Amino acid sequence: MRHFIDNEPIPGIEAEYTMMSQIAPMIPVAAINQMMQGLMSDSNMVITVFAPEKEGLTYPTQERLLELIAQVKAEDIAPYVDKVSNEPLISQLPQAGKVVKTEEGMFGSKVYTLSNGVKVIVKPTDFKADEIRMTAFSPGGNSLLPTEDIINIEVLNEVCELGGLGNFNSTDLMKVLAGKIVGITPYVGSLEEGFNGSCSPKDLETLMQLTYLMFTAPRMDDAAFESYKNRAKVALSNQELNPMTAFNDTLTATLYGKHPRAIKFTKEMVDQIDYARTMEMYRERFADGDDFTFMFVGNIDEATALPLFEQYLGALPTKEGAEKFDSKINPTIRKGQYTNNFDRTMELPKSTVFLLYTGKGKYNARGKMIMSMFAQVMDMVYTESVREKEGGTYGVGVSGGINHYPKEEIRLSINFDTDPERRARMTEIIKQGLDEFIKNGPNPEQLARVKEYMIKKYQENQKENGYWMNQLKEYYWHGIDGIKDYEQMVNEITGKEIQKFVKKLIKQGNCIEVSISGTK
């Protein structure tokens, strides 16, 4: 773009790198400081104030703003000194474990069982030279935490990382990791807890050290927690000003009723968070390493990696007895027909409509594929009918899938934005599209295009680490082989089979409709 608009040359990335390598070292710090001193002057300065237009709010005057700037300029501010510790992440290595069992795994992977019971699944690839992906999971999640802790449960994933790890607070930890390509995020979901991480091959040991510390040395930082609380209160206050917050709250209440685990988190709840209890729950969920399955996909040399797995994953703490998630404690979607259409004042009025159909159905590869095909076909149908013919919206989102845990359930959601005056008409067209599909099945040409795309995407995915990670998780968590005979299955699924599948879902009579319409 800069080439065509500004006549900037395009020498190519290699030439640009060569030039930058020659120029950058020649620029002294003094030149940068001199340039900044020239920029930061009392002339040609613009002060911009952003504030809500709110009754009773006092805005700073020009004189007050200039006074504040003068005060700061008069202060004696010492230059910033960046203190970086040379202390290692782990000062004393833990007692290492050993690989006690090696098996062939799915999709060309190897399954290693460590002496403490931890399972490690490794699939080496050569797709990206500088990428190793890691996923770890263990059954349980917040379903095993008491409902009376729901406020702490709601913020657990945000709060657990505030304090850093081991001897390093969050800021110091970032400094220690500077220059490394490594990242890891813990999570406690409704039915499982685990990690998502990645690194370059050279930083695999750092990833293992961080993983070990997240199990054994999560750190608390009261100052960081207070800062988090202040930010959360501001964010929640601003959120209340957004009409879509009312829509999301109504949608949650419609789906789950007054279930104690489907709360609306408010700014008043922020001060009720028990930091110590939240961290206690985190440590509880990660106290047992032998329930965990670790999966690694990418440019991983097993000869180098196995000693690291033994040293850090093999040293994870364990407890007796295997855990399972509680399939009954979390909220389930209401059954039957239910409609809730309501109005809210908006600066720019619009209607947002959400339709959800649910029903019983088996979780398997074929059913998931059928739902995917159906959603893609309906996306084409609504693009033609609602967007192009009626001009009623920019797009209709259609999503279909099957849940496995805590119970097998088919879900079909349709959502779109439109003019408030056209909400009823557009919703009618959406429902008519479903009725016509159930009556006539998919358009053969549209279905053929969907199948062509799915096979093309499947072939492209063979060279993606993320795809293989998802397939390993699908198999080892859900027990489903999503690759076996994939292209054959795509080709043999007929329009009648999809039609029958969808008809069975809709006939179960579970439809929730929620919409918000803006008014001036």
Secondary structure, 3 states (H helix, E strand, C coil): CHHHHHCCCCCCHHHHHHHHHHHHHHCCHHHHHHHHHHHCCCCCCCCCCCCCCCCCCCCCCHHHHHHHHHHHHHCCCCCCCCCCCCCCCCCCCCCCCCEEEEEECHHHCEEEEECCCCEEEEEECCCCCCCEEEEEEEECHHHHCCHHHHHHHHHHHHHCCCCCECCECHHHHHHHCCCCCEEEEEEECCCEEEEEEEECHHHHHHHHHHHHHHHHCECCCHHHHHHHHHHHHHHHHHHCCCHHHHHHHHHHHHHHCCCCCCCCCCHHHHCCCCHHHHHHHHHHHCCCHHHCEEEEEECCCHHHHHHHHHHHHHHCCCCCCCCCCCCCCCCCCCCCEEEEEEEEECCCCCEEEEEEEEECCCCCHHHHHHHHHHHHHHHHHHHHHHHHHCCCCCCEEEEEEEECCCCCEEEEEEEEEECHHHHHHHHHHHHHHHHHHHHHCCCHHHHHHHHHHHHHHHHHHCCCHHHHHHHHHHHHHHCCCCCCCHHHHHHHCCHHHHHHHHHHHHHCCCEEEEEEEEEC
